[in-house]
């Protein structure tokens, strides 16, 4: 296995791969290529030394997930690009983020349904069964003409007039449902529970315990979720991974009251990189040669290949693109992500 470690701020340490290979490649980032506090009232995006995440559900003025943290890792030069999304076989993807705050929020390693965030007077309200709110990591998508290439740390938060906050942010959290860039920032108002890419965990914490300062959370991306796999494949094919931490920890109204939400180190914090508090990424990926989704070998991935996959549904065969022993939705997602005609 080839191992490459990238320190994003030192370009000379990059080690390129010359060509696609079937050999697994391990990539380790000690800090993100970029990060940004994605919050409507952040007047200095990209230079903040910390980023908080919190939500204001049931407020018609703001997104439910109001303050988000964008982190990005550029893989171009470490993993060959343009091989076709289906040819990126990710075997492990783990991100870490470190919280700065001491004892202001509780550890919750489980997903909470949208009903638990509703106003208690709402007839659909369901009481949360456990203490705290989870740290939820999603993919990141862009709108209003921005892409992962053009949206930078200092880019504008929105294109809409000031004061129009709902659904207008240029970069937003997505669960990439069925390959679509669904915005989950207003999931409570819209009445659905998104599936995060990963939940932040720490083996030294007990659920419900308050989180001490400088606690590092591990986000192991759910590779059993075909939407997560498809997102990673498309991102690696393009050469850049972008993720959004978007939580719904409560926040005091207009900042009046004790803090109840986490703050995280950004790479701009002088302690982040030297002490290992910056966001990190550990990724293992195999780039295969040719398209395994081209089931009939005609050089295209199209309706003929789709028909072949569906004819083998539930069994084991050539259409088992992820080699898990059964042809199912994960293989279908992989085929569609490499569609050519």
Secondary structure, DSSP 4 states (H G I P E B T S, - for coil): -EEEEE-TT-GGG-----S--SS-EEEEESS-SEEEEE-TT-SSTTT-SEEE-EE-TT-TTS-SEEEEEEEEEE-BTTB-S-S-GGGEEEEEEEEEEEE--SSSSB---S---GGGGS-TTSTT----SSSS---EEEEEEE-TT--TTT--TTS-SBSSPTT--TT-BSEEEE--GGGS--B-TTHHHHT-----SEE-B-TT--TTPBPPTTEEEEEE--TTSHHHHHHHHHHHHHTEEEEEEE---B--GGG-S---S-EEE-TTSTTTTTTT-S-EEEEEEEE-SS-TT-TT-SS--SHHHHHHHHHTTTS-STT-TT-SSS-SHHHHHHHHHT---
